[in-house]
């Protein structure tokens, strides 16, 4: 099986991840631990295991659009308390968000249109894909296959 590498940049923390996370047919535990930290709830520093299937979605989207730069992470894991606080402050987030279980990420990719990112994610036929052109990101998750347009 082909090795898989991701290049991530978290906007709020300034942290990067650029490593092989899947090698010789196995997910690398050390790399997954680093990803869990980079995609943590940056407001509380709480982590949760990120679904490896989500990482594979990102890997496939990056390959499809020939990404030359890292994904910019707007939101990865969110604790239930953070999710509830965002809802109280008018942020439109699901009360049972996949972000709260390490199965969702909101991303953008410099140099690639959101429309092309969305198209690449939808072509995979896996999980949810939310399109937020006015807010400048797409959402991908490992839940049921579905799509929606946001703001």
N, C-alpha and C positions, 0 to 999 in steps of 0.2 A: 504494500500500500504506500502511496505517496505521502511524504512528510507534509505537514501543514504548519504554516507560520502565520501569525497575525501581527499587525502593527497598529497599536492603539495609543491615543493621546486623550487624557481626561482634561477637559477644559477647566474644571473647577480646581483641580489639585495641581495641574501642570505635570503630572506624572505620565511616563511613557511605558509601554510594553512592546518589545519587538523580539520575539523568540519563536522557536518551533515549539508548538504545544502538543503535536501528535507526531510520533516518530516510531518507525518500525512496527506499525499496527497497533500502537498503544498511546493513550493520552499520558503525557508526562506530568506526574504529580507535582513536581517542583514548579513547572510552568503554570499549571492550574491554580496553585496557591498564589502565585504572583498575579494572575488575572483576577482571582477573587479579591485581592487587595486593591488593585487598580480600579475595579468596578464596584468597590464598596460604597456604602452610603456615606458620602464624604461629609455629611453634616454631623454624623455620630461616630464615624470610623468603624461601624459595624460591618461585618462581612457575612456572606453566606456562600455556599458552593454554587458557582455559576454552572448552568446546564451546559455540558460539552456540545450538545446539539445546537445550542445558540452560537457557540464559537464556530461550529461548522457552517452555519448560515452566513456568518460574517466572512469566513474564509471564501466561501463560494461567491458571495456578492463581490468581494474584492477582486477575485479572479475574473469574474464576468465583466466588470467595468474597467479592468486593467488599472487598478488603483496604483498611483505613484506616490501617494502620501498616506499617512496613518488615518484611520477612522478617528474622528473627533467624537468623544463620548460626552453627551449632555446629561444622561442619566442611565445608571446601571441598576444595581441593587438599591432598593429603598426599604427601610424598616417600615412596619405597619404604622408606627407613630409618625414617621416622616411623611408617609403617604397621606395619612389623615390630616396632618398639618397643611400639606399642600392643598388638599380639598377644601379645608376651612378658609384658605387664602385665595380661593377662586380658581385654582389651577384645575383644569379638567383632567382628572385621572380616575381610573376605575377603582371602585371601593375594594375589589378583589384583584388588583393589578398583578400581572405576572412579574412586575418589577420586585414585588415583595417576596418572591420565591426563587429569585435568580434565573428567571427564564425570559427576561426582556431587557432591551437596551434601546435608547434613543441616540441616533447617530447622524452625522453628516460626513462628507468626504470632500475635502477641498479639491477643486478641479473637476469634479463630477457632478452633473446636475442631479437634483433630488429625483426628478422624473426618471432618469436612467437608473439610479439606485433602486427606486421603487420597482421598476420594470424587472431588474435583475433579481430582486428578492421575491417578487411574485412568480417569476419563472421557475423558481425552485419548488413551488407547490408545497411548501412546508410552513406551518405556523401562521401567525398574524402579521400583517403589514399595514401600518398606519402611515398616511401621507400627510405631512404638515408643512405645506409650502410657505405659508405666511410666517411660520415660526422657524423655518429653516432646518427641518430634520425629518427623518423617517424613523418609525418605530418598528422593530422586528421582535418577535417572540416565538416561543416553541409551543404555544397553545394550539388550539384547533385552527385549521386553515380558514382564513377569513381576511377581509381587507376593508378599510374605511378611510375616509378623508376627514381630516381635522382642520384646524386653523393654521 
